[in-house]
Amino acid sequence: MHIILVSDRLATARTITVTWLHFAMGSVLLMASVIALSSLFSYVTVRHAAALRLPILENLLRVVSAEETQRSRDYVRENVQVMAVKLGQMQAQLLRLDSLGDRLATSAGIKLPETRKDEATQLARDGRGGPLITPLPLSTDELQQALDVLVHQVEASTDTLTLIESQAFEERVRQAMLPTTLPVNTQWNASAFGWRIDPFTGQRAMHEGVDFPGEVGMPIVAAAAGVVVSAERHPEYGLMVEIDHGNDLSTRYAHASKLLVQAGALVKRGQKVAELGNTGRSTGPHLHFEVRVKGAAQNPNRFLQAAQSGGQKHASLRR
């Protein structure tokens, strides 16, 4: 490549010859200069960025950071407030559950521990209220403390309801073992418990049960759940079933015409165990029913009066 230089200062034109080698060397020098200047600019910018930062840029960054921080705080505050409202609703529901537990315990005749009453039901009994004046939102620490208190109250209420369930179950078991179901679907006291004139000897003698007159073959049911300890013929009771109900309580069903259970059998309340008859020392078809505690005869009326109003219907339904 030839370059011709023409100038008023030059007497004659000059010619410069540029080869490819000259062009390559120029390109390399240009690139090296650009890289050097870029490196120098980057070094100066990084090292002296604080000094070169413009005040308007600093203010802009500060404003943006403050807005982001405020939005984050507002978001957290709103969520804490929502959680506080939910916490208040849960506390109100817990108080209603505590009140329900108290009513259940009272209706079931269960006495709750005094410590539980003081802790779990004090708010409901105090009756708190008043106008809302200058409400302050909860902080996260206060919310955490309130949650811890709520967890403690829930655990206490759970223990209380578990206690009520356990005692109620024990009461149901105890009631199931009491002979409060009529053994036959008929009236009793044809011959009541206590001293009477013996129909065979005409002498005054103790009658240790109550009699239910009826027709031969009428179903005789267990007055309560228990275990059959005897199902056999007795010289005076005739065909008799004796059931042990636990806690030294037992019942006897005498003068039956037919036995439907055997010794060792587990029977439920209202289960058919025999059929009414006229066996043994008897003047006619009837059921002689006894209740014994530790082997001593008790007045069956104490147990059967509870069944007189609704027990007959329940017994007939079971049959």
LOGU-30550 format. One line per 8 residues: number of its first residue (from 1); their letters; for each residue x, y, z of C-alpha. Coordinates in steps of 0.1 Angstrom, whole numbers. Layout:
<gugus>
NUM> a> X:Y:Z; ...;
</gugus>
This chain:
<gugus>
1> mhiilvsd> 0:0:0; 14:34:-10; 4:67:7; 13:99:-11; 17:130:11; 12:164:-5; 17:197:15; 26:233:9;
9> rlatarti> 56:229:32; 70:201:11; 87:209:-21; 78:176:-36; 52:150:-28; 64:121:-6; 54:85:-9; 51:62:21;
17> tvtwlhfa> 49:25:16; 27:6:42; 31:-32:43; 9:-57:60; 35:-60:87; 31:-23:95; -7:-27:96; -6:-57:120;
25> mgsvllma> 18:-39:143; -5:-9:144; -35:-30:152; -17:-47:180; -6:-13:194; -41:0:192; -56:-30:210; -29:-28:237;
33> svialssl> -37:8:243; -74:1:246; -68:-27:271; -44:-6:291; -68:23:293; -97:0:302; -77:-16:330; -66:18:343;
41> fsyvtvrh> -102:31:343; -115:0:361; -87:2:387; -94:38:394; -132:32:395; -130:3:420; -104:18:442; -119:52:444;
49> aaalrlpi> -156:44:440; -165:60:473; -148:92:463; -163:91:428; -199:82:439; -222:110:432; -244:125:460; -276:121:439;
57> lenllrvv> -268:84:434; -263:79:471; -296:96:479; -314:75:453; -300:43:468; -309:54:503; -345:62:493; -349:28:476;
65> saeetqrs> -334:10:506; -357:28:530; -388:20:509; -379:-17:508; -373:-18:545; -406:0:552; -425:-24:529; -409:-54:547;
73> rdyvrenv> -418:-40:581; -454:-33:570; -457:-68:557; -444:-83:589; -466:-61:610; -497:-70:590; -489:-107:593; -483:-104:630;
81> qvmavklg> -516:-86:634; -535:-113:614; -518:-140:636; -528:-120:667; -565:-120:656; -563:-157:650; -547:-162:684; -576:-143:700;
89> qmqaqllr> -601:-164:682; -584:-196:693; -583:-184:729; -620:-177:728; -626:-212:714; -604:-227:741; -625:-209:768; -656:-223:753;
97> ldslgdrl> -641:-258:753; -631:-253:790; -666:-243:798; -680:-273:780; -656:-295:799; -668:-280:832; -704:-287:822; -696:-322:812;
105> atsagikl> -678:-329:844; -706:-314:864; -733:-335:846; -712:-366:850; -705:-359:887; -667:-356:881; -647:-334:904; -619:-316:885;
113> petrkdea> -586:-306:901; -587:-272:917; -554:-262:900; -570:-268:866; -600:-247:875; -578:-218:886; -557:-219:854; -580:-228:827;
121> tqlardgr> -614:-213:836; -604:-181:855; -609:-159:825; -643:-172:817; -654:-168:854; -640:-133:858; -660:-119:829; -637:-93:814;
129> ggplitpl> -646:-65:789; -647:-28:783; -644:-2:755; -615:-4:730; -592:26:736; -559:31:718; -552:-5:708; -515:-13:703;
137> plstdelq> -504:-41:680; -485:-70:694; -448:-74:687; -433:-106:675; -420:-114:710; -453:-107:726; -470:-129:700; -446:-157:708;
145> qaldvlvh> -453:-154:745; -490:-155:739; -486:-186:717; -466:-203:745; -494:-195:770; -520:-208:745; -500:-241:740; -499:-245:778;
153> qveastdt> -537:-239:781; -544:-264:752; -523:-291:770; -541:-284:803; -575:-286:785; -565:-318:768; -555:-334:801; -588:-323:816;
161> ltliesqa> -609:-337:787; -589:-369:789; -596:-371:826; -633:-365:820; -633:-393:794; -615:-417:816; -638:-411:846; -669:-412:824;
169> feervrqa> -657:-445:810; -652:-458:846; -686:-446:855; -702:-463:825; -684:-495:835; -696:-492:871; -731:-485:860; -730:-515:837;
177> mlpttlpv> -721:-537:867; -750:-525:888; -782:-546:886; -805:-518:875; -823:-536:846; -855:-556:853; -848:-593:850; -882:-600:836;
185> ntqwnasa> -907:-578:818; -934:-578:845; -942:-562:878; -925:-573:910; -931:-573:947; -957:-601:947; -936:-610:978; -913:-582:988;
193> fgwridpf> -879:-583:1005; -878:-587:1043; -897:-606:1069; -929:-624:1058; -951:-654:1066; -936:-684:1049; -962:-700:1024; -951:-735:1033;
201> tgqramhe> -947:-734:1071; -969:-705:1081; -941:-691:1102; -924:-658:1101; -893:-660:1080; -868:-638:1061; -874:-634:1024; -840:-624:1009;
209> gvdfpgev> -852:-613:975; -882:-601:955; -906:-622:934; -917:-616:898; -949:-636:890; -953:-646:854; -959:-674:829; -936:-704:824;
217> gmpivaaa> -911:-697:797; -909:-660:800; -873:-648:793; -851:-640:823; -823:-615:815; -792:-605:834; -798:-573:854; -762:-562:848;
225> agvvvsae> -731:-574:830; -710:-600:847; -697:-636:849; -719:-666:856; -705:-683:887; -733:-709:890; -759:-724:867; -774:-755:883;
233> rhpeyglm> -803:-771:903; -806:-761:939; -828:-780:964; -846:-748:974; -840:-724:946; -846:-750:919; -829:-741:886; -808:-711:895;
241> veidhgnd> -783:-688:878; -759:-667:899; -739:-639:882; -709:-621:897; -708:-584:888; -675:-575:905; -668:-555:936; -683:-583:957;
249> lstryaha> -717:-577:940; -738:-607:927; -773:-615:916; -794:-647:918; -822:-658:894; -842:-688:910; -871:-712:902; -863:-712:864;
257> skllvqag> -877:-738:841; -847:-737:818; -811:-725:821; -795:-709:790; -760:-702:803; -732:-722:819; -707:-714:847; -679:-692:835;
265> alvkrgqk> -699:-675:807; -695:-637:803; -730:-621:800; -741:-586:790; -767:-565:806; -801:-576:793; -788:-609:779; -812:-639:782;
273> vaelgntg> -799:-663:808; -829:-685:817; -867:-690:814; -892:-684:841; -905:-715:859; -918:-732:890; -889:-754:902; -876:-758:937;
281> rstgphlh> -894:-744:968; -921:-725:949; -959:-723:950; -963:-712:914; -945:-698:883; -923:-668:893; -888:-655:894; -871:-651:927;
289> fevrvkga> -845:-624:923; -817:-616:948; -789:-591:951; -760:-599:974; -730:-578:985; -702:-599:1000; -727:-628:1002; -752:-608:1023;
297> aqnpnrfl> -786:-603:1009; -796:-567:999; -829:-552:991; -832:-554:953; -856:-525:953; -826:-502:959; -814:-511:925; -846:-519:906;
305> qaaqsggq> -864:-487:913; -841:-469:889; -852:-494:862; -890:-492:870; -897:-462:847; -875:-470:817; -859:-503:825; -888:-525:815;
313> khaslrr> -888:-509:780; -851:-514:777; -852:-549:788; -880:-558:764; -861:-542:735; -830:-563:743; -851:-594:741;
</gugus>
